[in-house]
Amino acid sequence: MTGQTHNPPIGLGPDLADATEDQRRIVDLIASGRRGSVPSPFLAMLDVPHLAEVIQEVGATIRYRSTLQDAHREIAILATAGAVRCGYEWNHHAPIARKAGLSEDVIQSTRPGAAPAPSEPEATIIALCQELVANNIAKPKTLAAAIEQLGRTGASECVAIAGYYGLLANFIKTGGFDEPFGSNTA
């Protein structure tokens, strides 16, 4: 559903023809940052510009100021996208994960219904994010493994990723911006 020209159920369409001054300020803020553009999730939340501003800042913190290795952050994002069945986010982050050095087997293990990841700590990160999405809590054993493998800060960042990308998926889907999961390989 990318490239829509009509106004989505919530937020604004990509043409921004009806944007208010406050909405345009947020669009400019996001586009001038490290993202370089305004991804669809932020278009979907522009009905509440001050909320969009805060949410995008949380996302920028997760993406650009994380203590997690890039590969670990991306596997958590992909695992969350797969768990919430958000093709848009999964498709956006799969190439980033490849550039971060994740194997195709690990990337594919984050798709809905896929076999578990073949190695650690990837399998633990995926399990943690999937449990958080499914139950709003991780099993003590999974959380303990994540803390052991990633440290307390890394495990906490994975919890934040699961919550944040779940929130983005809500806006993406409600705004009509979701899309089918992409092809199985690069």
ChimeraX attribute file (.defattr): number of C-alpha atoms within 10 A of each C-alpha:
attribute: neighborCount
match mode: 1-to-1
recipient: residues
	/A:1	9
	/A:2	11
	/A:3	10
	/A:4	12
	/A:5	11
	/A:6	10
	/A:7	17
	/A:8	16
	/A:9	13
	/A:10	17
	/A:11	25
	/A:12	23
	/A:13	23
	/A:14	18
	/A:15	12
	/A:16	15
	/A:17	9
	/A:18	11
	/A:19	16
	/A:20	13
	/A:21	10
	/A:22	14
	/A:23	23
	/A:24	15
	/A:25	14
	/A:26	22
	/A:27	22
	/A:28	14
	/A:29	15
	/A:30	21
	/A:31	14
	/A:32	12
	/A:33	11
	/A:34	10
	/A:35	12
	/A:36	11
	/A:37	13
	/A:38	18
	/A:39	16
	/A:40	23
	/A:41	25
	/A:42	24
	/A:43	25
	/A:44	27
	/A:45	25
	/A:46	23
	/A:47	17
	/A:48	12
	/A:49	21
	/A:50	13
	/A:51	14
	/A:52	21
	/A:53	19
	/A:54	11
	/A:55	17
	/A:56	20
	/A:57	13
	/A:58	16
	/A:59	16
	/A:60	16
	/A:61	11
	/A:62	19
	/A:63	18
	/A:64	12
	/A:65	10
	/A:66	15
	/A:67	14
	/A:68	19
	/A:69	11
	/A:70	18
	/A:71	18
	/A:72	22
	/A:73	22
	/A:74	27
	/A:75	28
	/A:76	29
	/A:77	29
	/A:78	33
	/A:79	32
	/A:80	35
	/A:81	30
	/A:82	25
	/A:83	23
	/A:84	23
	/A:85	21
	/A:86	26
	/A:87	23
	/A:88	22
	/A:89	25
	/A:90	26
	/A:91	17
	/A:92	15
	/A:93	18
	/A:94	23
	/A:95	16
	/A:96	16
	/A:97	23
	/A:98	16
	/A:99	13
	/A:100	16
	/A:101	13
	/A:102	19
	/A:103	12
	/A:104	14
	/A:105	15
	/A:106	22
	/A:107	24
	/A:108	20
	/A:109	21
	/A:110	29
	/A:111	23
	/A:112	18
	/A:113	10
	/A:114	11
	/A:115	12
	/A:116	17
	/A:117	19
	/A:118	11
	/A:119	10
	/A:120	12
	/A:121	17
	/A:122	24
	/A:123	19
	/A:124	24
	/A:125	29
	/A:126	29
	/A:127	24
	/A:128	28
	/A:129	33
	/A:130	24
	/A:131	19
	/A:132	21
	/A:133	22
	/A:134	12
	/A:135	10
	/A:136	12
	/A:137	14
	/A:138	18
	/A:139	13
	/A:140	10
	/A:141	11
	/A:142	18
	/A:143	21
	/A:144	17
	/A:145	18
	/A:146	26
	/A:147	16
	/A:148	13
	/A:149	16
	/A:150	21
	/A:151	14
	/A:152	14
	/A:153	14
	/A:154	21
	/A:155	22
	/A:156	15
	/A:157	19
	/A:158	29
	/A:159	21
	/A:160	18
	/A:161	24
	/A:162	26
	/A:163	17
	/A:164	19
	/A:165	22
	/A:166	23
	/A:167	14
	/A:168	22
	/A:169	23
	/A:170	18
	/A:171	21
	/A:172	26
	/A:173	19
	/A:174	17
	/A:175	22
	/A:176	21
	/A:177	24
	/A:178	21
	/A:179	17
	/A:180	12
	/A:181	18
	/A:182	13
	/A:183	8
	/A:184	10
	/A:185	10
	/A:186	8
